[in-house]
Amino acid sequence: MKITKEDIDALNSVVKIDITANDYQEKVDSQLDDYRRKANIPGFRKGHVPMSLVKKQYGKSVMIDEVNKLLQESLNKFLVEEKLDVLGNPLPKMQEDFSWDGDQFCFEFELGLAPEFEVNLKPKKAIISYKIVADDKMINNQIENIREQYGKLITQAEVEENSNVTGTFINEEKEIEKKSTFKLDKIKGKANVKKFVGAKVGDTIDLKSKDLFTDDHMLMNILGISHDEAHDFEAPLTFSIEEITQTELATLDQDLFDKLFGAGLVTSEEQLRKRLKEDAEKQFGSQADQQLLNAVTENLIENTKFDLPAEFLKKWLAVSGEKPMTEEQAGEEYERSEKGLRYQLIEGKLMTEHNLQVTYDDLKDYTKGFVRAQMAQFGDNKIEDKELDDIVNRVMSNQEEVRRLSDQLKNEKLLKFFKEHIKLKTKEVTYEDFIKEVYK
């Protein structure tokens, strides 16, 4: 057997594999002999079927199977030994005059090669790293929500501007009949609010769905419709009042603090504010980290220049999925996936050159930390080592969980690396301003 590689250019090569009978005949003969011993053919005792008959019946198919096995093994071994960094999979070149009738065969495979490049870790302009702070406005709103959540409902005779109203929305044509509860301050527009104020249980109010609530997305839950329906929904509604209440806000006392955080852990409003701020900013930190990872990713893709074997990849996409694609479909798929492929190559290079790979031991330790954190959420901070190991082993036997945790750990390693090696500019913002700047 002879294997040669011809470079078309820096990103494309053709591997040629010549196979002769000497390369596969021994295995073919062994396979046919096995068939002969096991074959049940009418007119012959088992194990006494003439080899000529076995060859006539099975010879060609066995030879084709053995050649294909040898071909795949030889190609994979060649790629490894030559240390070829290929994209996608080798594509067999079609040969119009190919025939299985002979005993010598020549196969050709197209290869798309990963490009050589350097990762630019020095952007001209520093990348913004957001530090999201919980301001007094946010903390005040959280405290107000807590007091309302743990407050006491008091029945009212009629609707006032601070009332909670429960009733049923109806539109027969749209087949809507949905019981809902909402605060009157969520109703939009003075004219709509005026229809409610002074109303009593048993009254029916005529409304229009358009611009009924301060947040259009409330229609989803209030009317029980989908997100897409809520955006374009416009219909008359009737609302029958069934209950009117007012929330008497809970007092900021030790009883409430203990309900929120456990006995004696928070003992004053000042400590409550500090705890709420710490908890909020811890959550914001994860969101800011994800935004930073996204920003660095975009920057690396934009500033790390290299070519790809585009035509090869389009051909590979056309045949690699569950369903074959047309040339046009493959081209469209390539356009959609090109940025992702570029980042995979950049990410792989960074992880290899800076020893950021996720090892089995790394993943096991990370999973232990993940399990401990999950248990702590349910108040179990004293898990025994054996129980912990058993849980970790169960988690790591689930391929989906392993893939998810591996991705998380990989991103944490990359994020730490980026924070240490890429030029960043820290910007302190409130959560409201963060949303405006990042998501516009």
RONULUM-428005 format. One record per residue (C-alpha): residue number from 1; x, y, z; residue in one letter. Coordinates in Angstrom, 1 decimal. Example, Ala and Ser with C-alpha at 12.3 -4.5 7.8 and 13.67 -1.06 7.14 Angstrom:
// residues 2
[tilo 1; [12.3; -4.5; 7.8]; 'A'],
[tilo 2; [13.7; -1.1; 7.1]; 'S'],
END
This chain:
// residues 440
[tilo 1; [0.0; 0.0; 0.0]; 'M'],
[tilo 2; [1.2; 3.5; -0.9]; 'K'],
[tilo 3; [0.0; 6.8; 0.6]; 'I'],
[tilo 4; [1.0; 10.1; -0.8]; 'T'],
[tilo 5; [-0.2; 13.7; -0.1]; 'K'],
[tilo 6; [-0.3; 16.5; -2.7]; 'E'],
[tilo 7; [-0.7; 20.0; -1.5]; 'D'],
[tilo 8; [-3.0; 22.1; -3.7]; 'I'],
[tilo 9; [-2.4; 25.2; -1.6]; 'D'],
[tilo 10; [-1.8; 26.1; 2.1]; 'A'],
[tilo 11; [-5.4; 25.1; 3.0]; 'L'],
[tilo 12; [-6.2; 22.2; 0.6]; 'N'],
[tilo 13; [-4.5; 18.9; 0.0]; 'S'],
[tilo 14; [-5.3; 15.6; -1.7]; 'V'],
[tilo 15; [-4.3; 12.2; -0.2]; 'V'],
[tilo 16; [-3.9; 9.3; -2.6]; 'K'],
[tilo 17; [-4.0; 5.7; -1.4]; 'I'],
[tilo 18; [-3.0; 2.8; -3.6]; 'D'],
[tilo 19; [-4.1; -0.6; -2.4]; 'I'],
[tilo 20; [-3.1; -3.9; -4.0]; 'T'],
[tilo 21; [-4.3; -7.5; -3.4]; 'A'],
[tilo 22; [-1.3; -8.1; -1.1]; 'N'],
[tilo 23; [-2.7; -5.5; 1.3]; 'D'],
[tilo 24; [-6.1; -7.2; 1.9]; 'Y'],
[tilo 25; [-6.1; -10.7; 0.4]; 'Q'],
[tilo 26; [-5.1; -12.5; 3.6]; 'E'],
[tilo 27; [-8.0; -11.0; 5.6]; 'K'],
[tilo 28; [-10.4; -11.7; 2.8]; 'V'],
[tilo 29; [-9.3; -15.4; 2.7]; 'D'],
[tilo 30; [-9.7; -15.6; 6.5]; 'S'],
[tilo 31; [-13.2; -14.1; 6.3]; 'Q'],
[tilo 32; [-14.2; -16.5; 3.5]; 'L'],
[tilo 33; [-12.9; -19.5; 5.4]; 'D'],
[tilo 34; [-14.9; -18.5; 8.4]; 'D'],
[tilo 35; [-18.0; -18.2; 6.2]; 'Y'],
[tilo 36; [-17.3; -21.6; 4.7]; 'R'],
[tilo 37; [-17.2; -23.2; 8.2]; 'R'],
[tilo 38; [-20.4; -21.5; 9.3]; 'K'],
[tilo 39; [-22.5; -21.3; 6.1]; 'A'],
[tilo 40; [-25.8; -23.3; 5.8]; 'N'],
[tilo 41; [-26.3; -23.9; 2.1]; 'I'],
[tilo 42; [-28.9; -26.5; 1.0]; 'P'],
[tilo 43; [-27.2; -29.6; -0.4]; 'G'],
[tilo 44; [-24.0; -29.3; 1.6]; 'F'],
[tilo 45; [-23.1; -30.4; 5.1]; 'R'],
[tilo 46; [-22.2; -27.5; 7.4]; 'K'],
[tilo 47; [-18.4; -26.9; 7.1]; 'G'],
[tilo 48; [-18.2; -28.8; 3.8]; 'H'],
[tilo 49; [-19.3; -26.1; 1.3]; 'V'],
[tilo 50; [-16.8; -25.8; -1.6]; 'P'],
[tilo 51; [-14.6; -22.7; -1.3]; 'M'],
[tilo 52; [-15.3; -21.9; -5.0]; 'S'],
[tilo 53; [-19.0; -21.6; -4.2]; 'L'],
[tilo 54; [-18.3; -19.4; -1.1]; 'V'],
[tilo 55; [-16.1; -17.2; -3.2]; 'K'],
[tilo 56; [-18.7; -16.9; -5.9]; 'K'],
[tilo 57; [-21.4; -16.0; -3.4]; 'Q'],
[tilo 58; [-19.5; -13.8; -0.9]; 'Y'],
[tilo 59; [-16.1; -13.1; -2.4]; 'G'],
[tilo 60; [-16.7; -9.7; -3.8]; 'K'],
[tilo 61; [-18.7; -8.2; -0.9]; 'S'],
[tilo 62; [-16.1; -9.5; 1.6]; 'V'],
[tilo 63; [-13.3; -8.0; -0.5]; 'M'],
[tilo 64; [-15.1; -4.6; -0.7]; 'I'],
[tilo 65; [-15.7; -4.6; 3.1]; 'D'],
[tilo 66; [-12.0; -5.4; 3.9]; 'E'],
[tilo 67; [-10.7; -2.8; 1.4]; 'V'],
[tilo 68; [-13.0; -0.2; 3.0]; 'N'],
[tilo 69; [-11.8; -1.1; 6.5]; 'K'],
[tilo 70; [-8.2; -1.0; 5.4]; 'L'],
[tilo 71; [-8.8; 2.3; 3.7]; 'L'],
[tilo 72; [-10.3; 4.0; 6.7]; 'Q'],
[tilo 73; [-7.7; 2.6; 9.1]; 'E'],
[tilo 74; [-4.9; 3.7; 6.8]; 'S'],
[tilo 75; [-6.2; 7.2; 6.2]; 'L'],
[tilo 76; [-6.8; 7.8; 10.0]; 'N'],
[tilo 77; [-3.3; 6.5; 10.8]; 'K'],
[tilo 78; [-1.8; 8.7; 8.1]; 'F'],
[tilo 79; [-3.5; 11.9; 9.4]; 'L'],
[tilo 80; [-2.3; 11.2; 12.9]; 'V'],
[tilo 81; [1.3; 10.3; 12.0]; 'E'],
[tilo 82; [1.6; 13.3; 9.7]; 'E'],
[tilo 83; [0.0; 15.5; 12.4]; 'K'],
[tilo 84; [-2.4; 17.0; 9.9]; 'L'],
[tilo 85; [-4.9; 19.4; 11.5]; 'D'],
[tilo 86; [-7.9; 18.9; 9.2]; 'V'],
[tilo 87; [-11.3; 20.7; 9.2]; 'L'],
[tilo 88; [-14.4; 18.6; 8.9]; 'G'],
[tilo 89; [-13.7; 15.1; 7.5]; 'N'],
[tilo 90; [-11.7; 13.9; 4.4]; 'P'],
[tilo 91; [-14.0; 13.9; 1.3]; 'L'],
[tilo 92; [-13.6; 11.0; -1.2]; 'P'],
[tilo 93; [-13.1; 12.2; -4.7]; 'K'],
[tilo 94; [-15.5; 10.7; -7.2]; 'M'],
[tilo 95; [-13.9; 8.7; -10.0]; 'Q'],
[tilo 96; [-16.0; 8.0; -13.0]; 'E'],
[tilo 97; [-14.0; 5.0; -14.2]; 'D'],
[tilo 98; [-13.7; 3.4; -10.8]; 'F'],
[tilo 99; [-14.6; -0.4; -10.7]; 'S'],
[tilo 100; [-14.4; -3.1; -8.0]; 'W'],
[tilo 101; [-13.8; -5.8; -10.7]; 'D'],
[tilo 102; [-10.0; -5.6; -10.4]; 'G'],
[tilo 103; [-7.7; -6.3; -7.5]; 'D'],
[tilo 104; [-5.8; -3.0; -7.4]; 'Q'],
[tilo 105; [-7.5; 0.2; -6.4]; 'F'],
[tilo 106; [-6.6; 3.9; -6.1]; 'C'],
[tilo 107; [-8.6; 6.2; -3.8]; 'F'],
[tilo 108; [-8.3; 10.0; -3.4]; 'E'],
[tilo 109; [-9.5; 12.2; -0.6]; 'F'],
[tilo 110; [-9.7; 15.9; -0.4]; 'E'],
[tilo 111; [-8.6; 17.5; 2.8]; 'L'],
[tilo 112; [-9.4; 21.0; 4.2]; 'G'],
[tilo 113; [-6.5; 22.1; 6.5]; 'L'],
[tilo 114; [-6.6; 24.4; 9.5]; 'A'],
[tilo 115; [-4.8; 27.6; 8.8]; 'P'],
[tilo 116; [-1.6; 28.8; 10.6]; 'E'],
[tilo 117; [-2.2; 32.1; 12.4]; 'F'],
[tilo 118; [-1.3; 34.1; 15.5]; 'E'],
[tilo 119; [-4.0; 35.3; 18.0]; 'V'],
[tilo 120; [-4.0; 39.0; 18.5]; 'N'],
[tilo 121; [-4.4; 39.6; 22.3]; 'L'],
[tilo 122; [-3.6; 43.3; 22.1]; 'K'],
[tilo 123; [-6.7; 45.2; 20.8]; 'P'],
[tilo 124; [-6.1; 48.8; 19.8]; 'K'],
[tilo 125; [-9.0; 49.9; 22.0]; 'K'],
[tilo 126; [-9.4; 48.4; 25.5]; 'A'],
[tilo 127; [-12.4; 46.2; 25.9]; 'I'],
[tilo 128; [-15.0; 47.3; 28.5]; 'I'],
[tilo 129; [-15.3; 45.1; 31.6]; 'S'],
[tilo 130; [-18.5; 46.1; 33.4]; 'Y'],
[tilo 131; [-18.8; 46.2; 37.2]; 'K'],
[tilo 132; [-22.5; 46.3; 37.9]; 'I'],
[tilo 133; [-23.5; 47.9; 41.2]; 'V'],
[tilo 134; [-26.8; 47.7; 43.0]; 'A'],
[tilo 135; [-27.7; 51.4; 43.7]; 'D'],
[tilo 136; [-30.1; 52.7; 46.4]; 'D'],
[tilo 137; [-33.0; 52.8; 43.9]; 'K'],
[tilo 138; [-32.7; 49.1; 43.2]; 'M'],
[tilo 139; [-32.3; 48.2; 46.9]; 'I'],
[tilo 140; [-35.3; 50.3; 47.8]; 'N'],
[tilo 141; [-37.4; 48.5; 45.1]; 'N'],
[tilo 142; [-36.2; 45.1; 46.4]; 'Q'],
[tilo 143; [-37.2; 46.0; 50.0]; 'I'],
[tilo 144; [-40.5; 47.3; 48.8]; 'E'],
[tilo 145; [-41.1; 44.0; 46.9]; 'N'],
[tilo 146; [-40.1; 42.0; 50.0]; 'I'],
[tilo 147; [-42.4; 43.9; 52.2]; 'R'],
[tilo 148; [-45.2; 43.4; 49.7]; 'E'],
[tilo 149; [-44.5; 39.7; 49.3]; 'Q'],
[tilo 150; [-44.5; 39.0; 53.0]; 'Y'],
[tilo 151; [-47.3; 41.5; 53.6]; 'G'],
[tilo 152; [-51.0; 40.8; 54.6]; 'K'],
[tilo 153; [-53.9; 41.1; 52.2]; 'L'],
[tilo 154; [-56.8; 43.2; 53.4]; 'I'],
[tilo 155; [-60.2; 43.0; 51.7]; 'T'],
[tilo 156; [-61.5; 46.2; 50.2]; 'Q'],
[tilo 157; [-65.1; 47.2; 49.4]; 'A'],
[tilo 158; [-64.1; 49.1; 46.2]; 'E'],
[tilo 159; [-61.1; 49.5; 44.0]; 'V'],
[tilo 160; [-58.6; 52.2; 45.0]; 'E'],
[tilo 161; [-55.4; 53.3; 43.2]; 'E'],
[tilo 162; [-53.2; 50.9; 45.3]; 'N'],
[tilo 163; [-55.6; 47.9; 45.1]; 'S'],
[tilo 164; [-55.0; 44.3; 43.9]; 'N'],
[tilo 165; [-57.8; 43.3; 41.6]; 'V'],
[tilo 166; [-58.8; 39.7; 40.8]; 'T'],
[tilo 167; [-61.3; 38.8; 38.1]; 'G'],
[tilo 168; [-61.9; 37.2; 34.7]; 'T'],
[tilo 169; [-61.0; 38.6; 31.3]; 'F'],
[tilo 170; [-63.3; 37.4; 28.5]; 'I'],
[tilo 171; [-63.3; 37.7; 24.7]; 'N'],
[tilo 172; [-65.6; 35.0; 23.2]; 'E'],
[tilo 173; [-64.3; 35.5; 19.6]; 'E'],
[tilo 174; [-60.7; 34.9; 20.7]; 'K'],
[tilo 175; [-61.9; 32.1; 23.1]; 'E'],
[tilo 176; [-60.3; 33.9; 26.0]; 'I'],
[tilo 177; [-61.6; 33.3; 29.5]; 'E'],
[tilo 178; [-58.8; 33.8; 32.0]; 'K'],
[tilo 179; [-58.9; 34.6; 35.7]; 'K'],
[tilo 180; [-56.0; 36.9; 36.8]; 'S'],
[tilo 181; [-54.8; 39.1; 39.5]; 'T'],
[tilo 182; [-52.9; 42.4; 39.1]; 'F'],
[tilo 183; [-52.1; 45.6; 40.9]; 'K'],
[tilo 184; [-53.9; 48.6; 39.6]; 'L'],
[tilo 185; [-50.7; 50.5; 39.2]; 'D'],
[tilo 186; [-49.9; 48.1; 36.3]; 'K'],
[tilo 187; [-52.8; 49.5; 34.3]; 'I'],
[tilo 188; [-51.7; 52.0; 31.7]; 'K'],
[tilo 189; [-53.4; 55.3; 31.0]; 'G'],
[tilo 190; [-55.6; 57.6; 33.2]; 'K'],
[tilo 191; [-58.8; 56.6; 31.2]; 'A'],
[tilo 192; [-58.3; 52.9; 32.0]; 'N'],
[tilo 193; [-57.4; 53.5; 35.6]; 'V'],
[tilo 194; [-60.6; 55.7; 36.0]; 'K'],
[tilo 195; [-62.7; 52.7; 34.9]; 'K'],
[tilo 196; [-61.4; 50.7; 37.8]; 'F'],
[tilo 197; [-61.3; 53.2; 40.7]; 'V'],
[tilo 198; [-64.6; 53.0; 42.7]; 'G'],
[tilo 199; [-65.7; 49.7; 41.0]; 'A'],
[tilo 200; [-66.9; 46.9; 43.3]; 'K'],
[tilo 201; [-67.0; 43.1; 43.3]; 'V'],
[tilo 202; [-69.5; 41.9; 40.7]; 'G'],
[tilo 203; [-69.0; 44.9; 38.4]; 'D'],
[tilo 204; [-68.0; 44.4; 34.8]; 'T'],
[tilo 205; [-65.6; 46.7; 33.0]; 'I'],
[tilo 206; [-65.2; 47.1; 29.2]; 'D'],
[tilo 207; [-61.6; 47.4; 28.1]; 'L'],
[tilo 208; [-59.3; 47.3; 25.0]; 'K'],
[tilo 209; [-56.3; 45.1; 25.1]; 'S'],
[tilo 210; [-54.0; 47.5; 23.3]; 'K'],
[tilo 211; [-51.9; 49.6; 25.7]; 'D'],
[tilo 212; [-53.8; 48.1; 28.7]; 'L'],
[tilo 213; [-50.7; 47.4; 30.8]; 'F'],
[tilo 214; [-47.6; 49.3; 31.5]; 'T'],
[tilo 215; [-45.6; 46.3; 30.2]; 'D'],
[tilo 216; [-47.1; 44.7; 27.0]; 'D'],
[tilo 217; [-45.6; 41.4; 28.0]; 'H'],
[tilo 218; [-48.0; 41.2; 30.9]; 'M'],
[tilo 219; [-50.7; 40.2; 28.4]; 'L'],
[tilo 220; [-49.0; 36.8; 28.1]; 'M'],
[tilo 221; [-49.8; 35.9; 31.7]; 'N'],
[tilo 222; [-52.9; 37.9; 32.2]; 'I'],
[tilo 223; [-54.7; 36.5; 29.2]; 'L'],
[tilo 224; [-52.9; 33.2; 28.9]; 'G'],
[tilo 225; [-51.6; 33.8; 25.3]; 'I'],
[tilo 226; [-48.2; 33.2; 23.7]; 'S'],
[tilo 227; [-45.4; 35.7; 23.4]; 'H'],
[tilo 228; [-45.9; 36.1; 19.6]; 'D'],
[tilo 229; [-49.6; 36.6; 20.1]; 'E'],
[tilo 230; [-49.1; 39.2; 22.8]; 'A'],
[tilo 231; [-47.1; 41.4; 20.5]; 'H'],
[tilo 232; [-49.9; 41.8; 17.9]; 'D'],
[tilo 233; [-52.9; 41.1; 20.1]; 'F'],
[tilo 234; [-55.6; 43.7; 19.9]; 'E'],
[tilo 235; [-59.2; 42.9; 20.9]; 'A'],
[tilo 236; [-62.0; 44.2; 23.2]; 'P'],
[tilo 237; [-62.2; 42.6; 26.6]; 'L'],
[tilo 238; [-64.7; 42.5; 29.5]; 'T'],
[tilo 239; [-63.3; 42.1; 33.0]; 'F'],
[tilo 240; [-65.6; 40.9; 35.8]; 'S'],
[tilo 241; [-64.3; 41.8; 39.3]; 'I'],
[tilo 242; [-64.3; 39.0; 41.8]; 'E'],
[tilo 243; [-62.0; 40.2; 44.6]; 'E'],
[tilo 244; [-60.5; 43.5; 45.7]; 'I'],
[tilo 245; [-57.6; 43.6; 48.2]; 'T'],
[tilo 246; [-54.9; 45.9; 49.5]; 'Q'],
[tilo 247; [-51.5; 44.7; 50.6]; 'T'],
[tilo 248; [-50.5; 45.9; 54.1]; 'E'],
[tilo 249; [-46.7; 45.9; 53.8]; 'L'],
[tilo 250; [-44.7; 43.8; 56.2]; 'A'],
[tilo 251; [-42.7; 45.5; 58.9]; 'T'],
[tilo 252; [-38.9; 45.4; 58.7]; 'L'],
[tilo 253; [-38.4; 43.6; 62.0]; 'D'],
[tilo 254; [-36.4; 40.6; 63.3]; 'Q'],
[tilo 255; [-39.2; 38.2; 62.4]; 'D'],
[tilo 256; [-39.0; 39.2; 58.7]; 'L'],
[tilo 257; [-35.2; 39.1; 58.7]; 'F'],
[tilo 258; [-35.2; 35.6; 60.1]; 'D'],
[tilo 259; [-37.7; 34.4; 57.5]; 'K'],
[tilo 260; [-35.5; 35.8; 54.7]; 'L'],
[tilo 261; [-32.0; 34.7; 55.9]; 'F'],
[tilo 262; [-32.3; 32.5; 58.9]; 'G'],
[tilo 263; [-32.3; 33.1; 62.6]; 'A'],
[tilo 264; [-30.1; 36.0; 63.7]; 'G'],
[tilo 265; [-28.0; 36.3; 60.5]; 'L'],
[tilo 266; [-29.5; 39.8; 59.8]; 'V'],
[tilo 267; [-30.5; 42.0; 62.7]; 'T'],
[tilo 268; [-31.1; 45.5; 61.2]; 'S'],
[tilo 269; [-32.3; 47.3; 58.1]; 'E'],
[tilo 270; [-28.7; 48.5; 57.5]; 'E'],
[tilo 271; [-27.5; 44.8; 57.5]; 'Q'],
[tilo 272; [-30.5; 43.9; 55.3]; 'L'],
[tilo 273; [-29.5; 46.5; 52.7]; 'R'],
[tilo 274; [-25.9; 45.4; 52.8]; 'K'],
[tilo 275; [-26.9; 41.7; 52.3]; 'R'],
[tilo 276; [-29.3; 42.6; 49.4]; 'L'],
[tilo 277; [-26.5; 44.6; 47.8]; 'K'],
[tilo 278; [-24.0; 41.8; 48.1]; 'E'],
[tilo 279; [-26.3; 39.2; 46.8]; 'D'],
[tilo 280; [-27.4; 41.3; 43.9]; 'A'],
[tilo 281; [-23.9; 42.3; 42.9]; 'E'],
[tilo 282; [-22.8; 38.6; 43.1]; 'K'],
[tilo 283; [-25.5; 37.7; 40.5]; 'Q'],
[tilo 284; [-24.6; 40.7; 38.4]; 'F'],
[tilo 285; [-21.0; 39.6; 38.4]; 'G'],
[tilo 286; [-21.9; 36.4; 36.5]; 'S'],
[tilo 287; [-23.9; 38.5; 33.9]; 'Q'],
[tilo 288; [-21.0; 40.9; 33.5]; 'A'],
[tilo 289; [-18.5; 38.1; 33.1]; 'D'],
[tilo 290; [-20.7; 36.5; 30.3]; 'Q'],
[tilo 291; [-20.9; 39.9; 28.6]; 'Q'],
[tilo 292; [-17.1; 40.3; 28.8]; 'L'],
[tilo 293; [-16.6; 36.8; 27.4]; 'L'],
[tilo 294; [-18.9; 37.7; 24.5]; 'N'],
[tilo 295; [-17.1; 41.0; 23.9]; 'A'],
[tilo 296; [-13.7; 39.4; 23.9]; 'V'],
[tilo 297; [-14.9; 36.7; 21.5]; 'T'],
[tilo 298; [-16.2; 39.2; 19.0]; 'E'],
[tilo 299; [-13.0; 41.2; 19.3]; 'N'],
[tilo 300; [-10.8; 38.1; 18.7]; 'L'],
[tilo 301; [-12.8; 37.0; 15.7]; 'I'],
[tilo 302; [-12.6; 40.5; 14.2]; 'E'],
[tilo 303; [-8.9; 41.1; 14.8]; 'N'],
[tilo 304; [-7.4; 37.6; 14.2]; 'T'],
[tilo 305; [-7.1; 37.3; 10.5]; 'K'],
[tilo 306; [-6.8; 34.1; 8.6]; 'F'],
[tilo 307; [-8.2; 32.3; 5.6]; 'D'],
[tilo 308; [-10.3; 29.1; 5.6]; 'L'],
[tilo 309; [-10.7; 26.4; 3.0]; 'P'],
[tilo 310; [-14.2; 27.8; 2.2]; 'A'],
[tilo 311; [-15.0; 25.7; -0.9]; 'E'],
[tilo 312; [-13.9; 22.5; 0.8]; 'F'],
[tilo 313; [-16.0; 23.3; 3.9]; 'L'],
[tilo 314; [-19.1; 24.0; 1.8]; 'K'],
[tilo 315; [-18.7; 20.7; 0.0]; 'K'],
[tilo 316; [-18.3; 19.0; 3.4]; 'W'],
[tilo 317; [-21.4; 20.7; 4.9]; 'L'],
[tilo 318; [-23.4; 19.5; 1.9]; 'A'],
[tilo 319; [-22.8; 15.8; 2.7]; 'V'],
[tilo 320; [-22.1; 15.7; 6.4]; 'S'],
[tilo 321; [-25.5; 16.2; 7.9]; 'G'],
[tilo 322; [-28.5; 13.9; 8.3]; 'E'],
[tilo 323; [-29.9; 15.2; 5.0]; 'K'],
[tilo 324; [-27.8; 16.2; 2.0]; 'P'],
[tilo 325; [-27.8; 19.9; 1.1]; 'M'],
[tilo 326; [-27.8; 21.7; -2.2]; 'T'],
[tilo 327; [-24.8; 23.8; -3.1]; 'E'],
[tilo 328; [-26.8; 26.9; -2.3]; 'E'],
[tilo 329; [-28.0; 25.6; 1.0]; 'Q'],
[tilo 330; [-24.4; 24.5; 2.0]; 'A'],
[tilo 331; [-23.2; 28.0; 1.1]; 'G'],
[tilo 332; [-25.9; 29.6; 3.3]; 'E'],
[tilo 333; [-25.0; 27.2; 6.2]; 'E'],
[tilo 334; [-21.3; 28.1; 5.8]; 'Y'],
[tilo 335; [-22.1; 31.8; 6.0]; 'E'],
[tilo 336; [-24.0; 31.2; 9.2]; 'R'],
[tilo 337; [-21.4; 29.0; 10.8]; 'S'],
[tilo 338; [-18.2; 30.7; 9.7]; 'E'],
[tilo 339; [-17.8; 33.0; 12.7]; 'K'],
[tilo 340; [-18.3; 30.1; 15.1]; 'G'],
[tilo 341; [-15.7; 28.0; 13.3]; 'L'],
[tilo 342; [-13.2; 30.9; 13.4]; 'R'],
[tilo 343; [-13.7; 31.2; 17.1]; 'Y'],
[tilo 344; [-13.3; 27.4; 17.6]; 'Q'],
[tilo 345; [-9.9; 27.6; 15.9]; 'L'],
[tilo 346; [-8.9; 30.7; 18.0]; 'I'],
[tilo 347; [-10.1; 29.1; 21.2]; 'E'],
[tilo 348; [-8.4; 25.8; 20.5]; 'G'],
[tilo 349; [-5.1; 27.6; 19.8]; 'K'],
[tilo 350; [-5.3; 29.6; 23.0]; 'L'],
[tilo 351; [-6.2; 26.6; 25.1]; 'M'],
[tilo 352; [-3.3; 24.5; 23.6]; 'T'],
[tilo 353; [-0.6; 27.3; 23.7]; 'E'],
[tilo 354; [-1.5; 28.4; 27.3]; 'H'],
[tilo 355; [-2.3; 25.1; 28.8]; 'N'],
[tilo 356; [-6.0; 25.8; 29.4]; 'L'],
[tilo 357; [-7.4; 22.4; 28.5]; 'Q'],
[tilo 358; [-9.9; 20.8; 30.8]; 'V'],
[tilo 359; [-8.5; 17.6; 32.2]; 'T'],
[tilo 360; [-10.4; 14.8; 33.9]; 'Y'],
[tilo 361; [-9.1; 15.8; 37.3]; 'D'],
[tilo 362; [-10.0; 19.4; 36.7]; 'D'],
[tilo 363; [-13.6; 18.4; 35.7]; 'L'],
[tilo 364; [-13.9; 16.1; 38.7]; 'K'],
[tilo 365; [-12.8; 18.8; 41.2]; 'D'],
[tilo 366; [-15.1; 21.3; 39.4]; 'Y'],
[tilo 367; [-18.0; 18.9; 39.7]; 'T'],
[tilo 368; [-17.4; 18.5; 43.4]; 'K'],
[tilo 369; [-17.6; 22.2; 43.9]; 'G'],
[tilo 370; [-20.7; 22.3; 41.8]; 'F'],
[tilo 371; [-22.4; 19.6; 43.9]; 'V'],
[tilo 372; [-21.3; 21.2; 47.2]; 'R'],
[tilo 373; [-22.9; 24.5; 46.0]; 'A'],
[tilo 374; [-26.1; 22.8; 45.0]; 'Q'],
[tilo 375; [-26.3; 21.0; 48.4]; 'M'],
[tilo 376; [-25.6; 24.2; 50.3]; 'A'],
[tilo 377; [-28.6; 25.9; 48.6]; 'Q'],
[tilo 378; [-30.8; 23.3; 50.3]; 'F'],
[tilo 379; [-29.1; 23.8; 53.7]; 'G'],
[tilo 380; [-26.8; 20.8; 53.5]; 'D'],
[tilo 381; [-23.3; 22.1; 54.3]; 'N'],
[tilo 382; [-21.9; 18.9; 55.9]; 'K'],
[tilo 383; [-21.9; 16.4; 53.1]; 'I'],
[tilo 384; [-19.7; 13.3; 53.8]; 'E'],
[tilo 385; [-16.8; 12.6; 51.4]; 'D'],
[tilo 386; [-18.2; 9.2; 50.3]; 'K'],
[tilo 387; [-21.7; 10.7; 49.6]; 'E'],
[tilo 388; [-20.0; 13.5; 47.7]; 'L'],
[tilo 389; [-17.9; 11.1; 45.6]; 'D'],
[tilo 390; [-21.0; 8.9; 44.8]; 'D'],
[tilo 391; [-23.0; 12.0; 43.6]; 'I'],
[tilo 392; [-20.0; 13.2; 41.5]; 'V'],
[tilo 393; [-19.6; 9.8; 39.9]; 'N'],
[tilo 394; [-23.3; 9.7; 39.0]; 'R'],
[tilo 395; [-23.1; 13.2; 37.5]; 'V'],
[tilo 396; [-20.0; 12.3; 35.5]; 'M'],
[tilo 397; [-21.7; 9.2; 34.1]; 'S'],
[tilo 398; [-24.2; 11.5; 32.3]; 'N'],
[tilo 399; [-22.6; 12.7; 29.1]; 'Q'],
[tilo 400; [-24.9; 15.7; 28.7]; 'E'],
[tilo 401; [-23.9; 16.9; 32.2]; 'E'],
[tilo 402; [-20.2; 16.3; 31.6]; 'V'],
[tilo 403; [-20.4; 18.3; 28.4]; 'R'],
[tilo 404; [-22.3; 21.1; 30.1]; 'R'],
[tilo 405; [-19.9; 21.3; 33.1]; 'L'],
[tilo 406; [-16.9; 21.0; 30.8]; 'S'],
[tilo 407; [-18.1; 24.0; 28.8]; 'D'],
[tilo 408; [-18.6; 26.0; 32.0]; 'Q'],
[tilo 409; [-15.1; 25.1; 33.3]; 'L'],
[tilo 410; [-13.6; 25.9; 29.9]; 'K'],
[tilo 411; [-15.3; 29.3; 29.9]; 'N'],
[tilo 412; [-14.1; 30.0; 33.4]; 'E'],
[tilo 413; [-10.5; 29.2; 32.5]; 'K'],
[tilo 414; [-10.7; 31.4; 29.3]; 'L'],
[tilo 415; [-12.3; 34.2; 31.2]; 'L'],
[tilo 416; [-9.6; 34.2; 33.9]; 'K'],
[tilo 417; [-7.0; 34.1; 31.1]; 'F'],
[tilo 418; [-8.6; 37.1; 29.2]; 'F'],
[tilo 419; [-8.8; 39.1; 32.4]; 'K'],
[tilo 420; [-5.1; 38.6; 32.9]; 'E'],
[tilo 421; [-3.8; 39.0; 29.3]; 'H'],
[tilo 422; [-6.2; 41.3; 27.4]; 'I'],
[tilo 423; [-6.3; 45.1; 27.8]; 'K'],
[tilo 424; [-9.5; 45.9; 29.7]; 'L'],
[tilo 425; [-11.2; 49.0; 30.9]; 'K'],
[tilo 426; [-13.4; 48.7; 34.0]; 'T'],
[tilo 427; [-16.6; 50.6; 33.9]; 'K'],
[tilo 428; [-18.9; 50.9; 36.9]; 'E'],
[tilo 429; [-22.7; 51.0; 36.0]; 'V'],
[tilo 430; [-26.0; 50.3; 37.6]; 'T'],
[tilo 431; [-27.9; 47.3; 36.3]; 'Y'],
[tilo 432; [-30.4; 49.6; 34.5]; 'E'],
[tilo 433; [-27.5; 51.3; 32.6]; 'D'],
[tilo 434; [-25.8; 48.0; 31.9]; 'F'],
[tilo 435; [-28.9; 46.7; 30.2]; 'I'],
[tilo 436; [-29.2; 50.0; 28.1]; 'K'],
[tilo 437; [-25.6; 49.9; 27.0]; 'E'],
[tilo 438; [-25.2; 46.2; 26.3]; 'V'],
[tilo 439; [-28.6; 45.3; 24.9]; 'Y'],
[tilo 440; [-29.8; 48.7; 23.7]; 'K'],
END
